[in-house]
Amino acid sequence: MKSPRPLISLIALLAFGSFFARAAQPNLVIFYADDLGWGELGCQGYTKDIPTPHIDSMAKNGTRFTNGYVAATYCSPSRAGLMTGRYPTRFGHEFNSVANQTGLRLDQTTLATRLKNLGYATAAVGKWHLGSGPEYRPTQRGFDEYFGTLNNTPYFHPTNFVDSRVSQDIQKIPDDAFYTTDAYAERALDWLDQTKGKPYFLYLPFNAVHAPLEATKKYLDRFLTITDEKRKTFAAMLSGMDDAIGRVLAKIRALGQEENTLIFFISDNGGPTASTTSHNGPLRGFKMTTYEGGPRIPFLAQWKGKIPAGKTYDFPVMNLDVLPTAVIAAGGKPEASWGLDGVDLMPYLTGTNSARPHQTLYWRYGPQWGIRHGDMKLVVSKGGSGNPELYDLATDLGETKDLAATQPAKAKELQAMWDKWSAEQAPPSAPDAPAAGNANKKNAKKNQTK
């Protein structure tokens, strides 16, 4: 009888190889802020009244994208783009009303599912806003665990709350001390402690700093010198989110995983300054507009030893790039059938590819739309003339000088490009519903007074 030793050695070698391949897979953490304007954060350099040292540390230890964009100008479509790596208009997810009526289309595969198929543990902690029905909830869309609110919510006594460790059903939060930002940090830390032996994907979409403006005394007391009550509360909310992010970053370091963890910080859209005071810096426009203040947002990436530290990257990137970047880093290979619009950012960040990740970016939000081709942008936006306006973003960041009349050929070229792209998009699967949005604001105000 032959010795089984060669067979045993082969099995051991294969097992070791499998373990090594899995160990080399980086963890992924996405911090997704809500309604945080481009001008906030210390690292952005425009406002100085709200220290954000923990978020700023990601710019110091990683790369800050000066031209970071999202594929939609408000909450639900932005998240649909992040989760799929595709323009949300491709599958009709143009308005928040899609999430209110149904959710992220079931034939769309999420980043969580892509990574789960590659052996990752997955958790979502925070605001989902991609559908409230049972089939649309995170645990049906690739996440092993979910702790958070399915839609917009107050910070105290949050509504539409699910803790999948307890039940898949919506539950009430009677605890007066429960504050979403702090609770999300606690759950994230607990989950990281429990996740052993597998690479992981932690998706942490805060409801901060979205209205209603609510904060605990602990955070409010940090800003006693701010006399504007609205700004003071906003500052407290942002400071609370910065603390929460700091705790998660510290846990990753304590676990010895910092060099093997790819981390993104992105806002879902620009700030709605009038309602929350969130600044968009020099940018024109706000959330729910297609001027730069709508889709251009704070965007940071950290992966120690892989992504250059303390650098800025000036070519345009988009939240759609997160999925292919993460999947390829995890050892996966995106297929043409996925229909991705995002690209792997790593070759651009490491310098192996010096070209632009995107020569052209597009937006469509009902009658508002935009296209950025190179540094030229053609846009129709609320607050504008109603006609296509042409801006050179390299010299006119604030979109103040309309060049459409003096460069009609360029305007015509970009119009034709946008028309072709728009014709490829699906019609909205649910019509925009501003009345529903107003009702939600009224309900939030009512919850504030409780």
Phi, psi and omega in degrees: 000131181287150178292136179280003188300315179301320180295317179298319180296320179295316179299317180297319181296316179297319180296318179296318179298319178296318180296317182295318180298319181291320180297331182283345179292127181284149168288159178230130174232129175241116169267121182241107179280162184241116177066029179271119184289159183297334184274351179279176182081136178301321184291342178282334171085016183249322178243145185240359189273351181232100178296135177228063188297326184285317175295318180300331181297333178289331174287324178290320183267358182214215185240138175255127181268114182284340178239054177273134182230162165244160187276001179210161187260005169204185207307292190294312179299325177300316179293324178297321177293316179300315186287338185248340186073017183231151172303126183297336177292342178297330181238029170080009183268069188267333186230162174301332183300337177298315180292328180288328184265319180225263180165190177302124187309137189290344177272005177261130183267132184272163174302322179299317179294318179302315182284326177299321178293343178260012174096013183274145164278142188225140176213141173245129182227107179139210184276123183273293175060035175232028177121136183258341179296152185309322184284346182260355186286160187307320183290350173260000184237031172105355181263132178292328188215147177220137177217107181163194183254141183282345184211190174298152191201157164291164179276326175261140183049057183300148180261165178053042187266136178229132169239104187294344175290334180265310184191159174276356183271157175292139181227159177272149176247096184279345185292118180295337182273354182289120178234122193307313184302313180293319181296323180293322177297315180301313181294320180299316179297318180297317181294319178298322178296326184274345185270100183237144171079000178226148167294154184228157173236113176252116177255116186237080179272099180294152167274350172288136010248038179293149173298155005284153179283107181217136179209159178276162180301323180307315182278323179299323182293346178283346189231043182293340181277348177278117186274333177287115186299322179295313180294323179299314181292320177300316179301317180297319180295316180293320178296322176296319178293321178298318176300315181299316179295321178300321180294320179292317178299319179295322178296317179299319177296315182298329179278359180072027188248005187299321182284350180241030180228120175272123187235132174243143167236122184217144170266148184287339176187177179289173185278141172272080192308316185300324185270334185232349185079002181298122185274143173254019178061227182277000186285147175274142176091176187216184171312142178070022168232163180257002164297167187306328181294349177273302185262352182266128195217165171297135187212115182231150175219135179228133171204094189302131180086348181244312179264130180306140183265143175069021182253159168247149178238123193258348176283150182295137172228170184219159178298340177296341182283344184297315184299305180296326178299314182291315183297316180292320177299328181279358179097004178274172180226106178302139181255154180302328182294343178289338178063040184288146172255344178277168180229161174288119184279341189301316179299328180285323181285327180274351177091002178285343174230115184266001180282175174284136174299325179223121173282331185222137174235149185229154173216145172215126179219083185062229180286349178270142180202169178197156173218131172248120179237111191065235177255002180267138181230129173252131189212143166239119187219153171304136183092357181255198184281343186092348177253159176300128180245140185246129181228146173260102185291342178291330182242351186219071183300327183275006179050060183255336185243102181286121183260006186301322182286328183268343177231062184297328180294319179293319178298318180294320179298313181291325177299317180295321179296316180293319179302317180296314179298315182298324179294338179277347184276157178280154172293154179304132181284346173213138181291155175300145185227075181298330179297321178294323178297319178295322179296321178296323178295320179296319180294321179296319179296321179297319179294330179297326186273354182284000000 
